[in-house]
Amino acid sequence: MAGESDTFESVDWEETGGRFSTLSRRDRWALATVVGLLAAFVYDYAILPADRPTITVPVEWNVTQLDWLFVSTLLALLLYVAVPLYNNRRLTAYYWREFRKNRMAILSLVYLLVVFLIGVVGPLFLDKPVLAVERAYQPPVFTSVDAAVPVDCLGAVVEGRCQGTMAHPLGTTGDGKDILVLVVYGMQVSMKVGLISTLLVVTIGTAVGTVAAYGGGLVDELLMRYVDVQLVFPAFFLYLLLTYLFGGSLFMFIVIFGLTGWGSIARLVRSEALQRAEEEYITAARSAGAGTLYVIRRHLIPNVSNSVITAATLLIPGFILFEASLSFLSLGDPTVPSWGQVIATGRGDLSTAWWVSTFPGVFLFTTILAFNFMGDALRDALDPRQET
Amino acid sequence: MTRPLLDIEGLTKHYPITEGVLRNEVGRVRAVDGVSFTVDRGETLGLVGESGCGKSTAATAALRLEEPTDGRIVFDGADVTAFGDAELKRFRRRAQMVFQDPTSSFDPRMSIGESVAEPLRVHGMRDRAKRRRIVGDLLERVGLDAADMDRYPHEFSGGQKQRIGLARALVINPDLIVADEPVSALDVSVQADILDLIDRLQSAFGLAILVISHDMGVVREVCDRVAVMYLGEIVETASTEELFEDPKHPYTRALLASTPVADPRQRGQGASLSGDVPSPSDPPPGCRFHTRCPEVIPDESYDLDDATWRAVLNLRLRAESAGIDVAAVREYAAADDDDDTTAVDPAAVRAAIREEFDVPAELPDPDAEAAVAAALDRIVDGDVEAAADRLGEAFPTVCRRERPELVPTDTDLAAAEWRAIKGFRVWVATLVDESAETVTGRVRERCGEGADREGEVDRLAVRAAFRLPEPLSDSAAERAVGAAVDALLAGRAGDAADELYDAFGPLRESACHLG
């Protein structure tokens, strides 16, 4: 066909391939990534001995199950949020102009980005805090505390008061663990909890909601009745039971609440998709010969994504707060330093060492607040019809 | 070639009305109820009718975007109703659709370039650069800029979007385009541009177009032939010229009369339609239009003019649907006299009812007057049902008793014969591309029951199988059908189809007792 000008009459449809895949270039990238990750996981799990770190360059990092999930989540966000935003620059610019109108949201976004980056990178460079009784109860820098409180004051003791030092800018706990390091580790825990669970919930909820809406009939009935059943399923008690049997684990928390929490998203998506399915562009795609999967993938999901993204930003703080509460009640994972856990350890010392509970508490509070602000602004920008 | 591109026969789309958990069917909405028409290559057929008459459903069912309940759709010699997934997809490439609402017919999350290229993608063109070249070229040809392809739907006006809609329909080079109210959402000034564009594209690419519209002006502008629909049925087909000059069906006349004419001397002419469109879930018996028809046929035993007859019939139909609220009429009559409602003079109530239905105070025909007076007495007594019975007995009409079917107006064919011929023709049309052996086999399969003792299928067997009486009441029709049956028995389905389409090409049809 070379040499001819390309016009619609010149296409030889007998020659043009009839087989067609609904996978876009991005989907193929995602598929390749998944395969790559799986291969790496199998290598790590089956071939490398458990105590050998998975990678040693640039940092030594023994990747855990949860880390694998987290890496997958980040790649998914990159491929299905960041790349589309970059590809549709004009639309992105429009949303950005809308979003920018809310100053608190901008502040929240910057704060969350900082927390996210520190949370992802920090633990790779900082050693996990260890028990060091001799450094217990050091006050934060620029503050002082009665010299009787710390076991051994690392800073200067002025007029019977122990001064905080830059060695432990936010002080230490009763175990002598550095609170700044704990806070950084807590950031990662919170991001893992918030992002992975939300991604699970959103993916399953969107898939179920759109298929139910577009499939209709028996498919719809079966899926939505299952959602009804799942919504009354006491995931919390399942978690308690498993914690009792196997001990608390963050991985278990994420998997249980991620796999059982998508009911409301599925309902939201379904009602939105039902409206979209009536639009003429869906009929147009069908009259062009597009199949069910194509219509769902290319038309329904992009068009319900606004309300899904909005709902997701409000789901994340819920998960973070829930994990913190469980950790506070010692129902969490004892091996990961989450904010809730640090707050719990400091609650007995509030009268003498106020900083132990306060700093993680402040971070927890501001993170939740920032997500809520951002969710509100995103809703205004993406989905102005939806009212609170 | 005389064979039409699209031959639709007896197309039906019913929506079940269900009740309860078990989805028991308690009724059916007869959105499209046995519609037949043909569209030739390069021809524009208009499908007109009021909103809710089923014309859009007919279009989507004809493209199998909704599964038809019944009927045959033959597209270029292949039976669309029998298509599997792969064949259906090939059919979709050749039959495209343009939509009414330019805003809702584009995905707001796709650039219009992507939207226009979507059919190319769906049909397997992977080369993105080539898609973009095709789309750019096409956008320029429909009067836009190739650079527009990266813009989003909300950045275009309604008229521009409709141009883009045409581009999207054209991009896979179809043979047929179904345009569902293509301009009804546009300003009048833009409508003309779009209609002109449709016309130019049609002549440039030899497209067959099915235009669906409620606007007689649009139909007159673009269509070669028109089919008028009322309540799920086609009531008249004719070439545009004939239809506008000499409408045969009262509904067509009423539609034409409702089109504004830019001539002050002709203002207010023609009868307007009274009453509401009946529900397609419970269509009126007999002629579906008789509940509103200004020319409903009076019973011969009475001496009443058309208007009076219509008024009496309206009274009867309302009484039958229990639509007369005696208490309200009583109040209305009382308001005139300032009396209290219980002591209203029955004569005043009767007069009020007559006034409401435009029935004269005294009918010219004494028998009719007696029947109306008796019925009114019963209504005043509160027994509307008895009144309905009395009126029904006294004023029968052929329009309610019998259902008229489409018949060609210029032949002597009876409705049943015409139906049989159309059924035969559409069956033959599905065989035109088959080999002689296959045709013979299919004929034997279809007409085997009437075969003679040696098992040979002869003329009589074919005619019996398709309920074609011998001879037909029209001699020209008889010749054509005879020749077609002979050709078919010889295995030449193509010739048979040609005979039939030559003789019964786009005939003028009408379904009314008046004809």
Interface residues (C-beta under 8 A of the other chain):
Chain A: S5 D6 T7 F8 E9 V11 W13 T16 G17 G18 R19 F20 R90 L91 E279 E280 Y281 T283 A284 A285 R286 S287 A288 G289 A290 Y294 R298 H299 P302 N303 S305
Chain B: T60 L63 L65 A86 L88 K89 R92 R93 A95 Q96 M97 F99 Q100 D101 S104 S105 F106 D107 P108 R109 M110 S115 E118 P119 L120 R121 V122 H123 G124 M125 R126 K130 R133 I134 D137 L138 D150 Y152 R168 L170 V171 I172 N173 F205
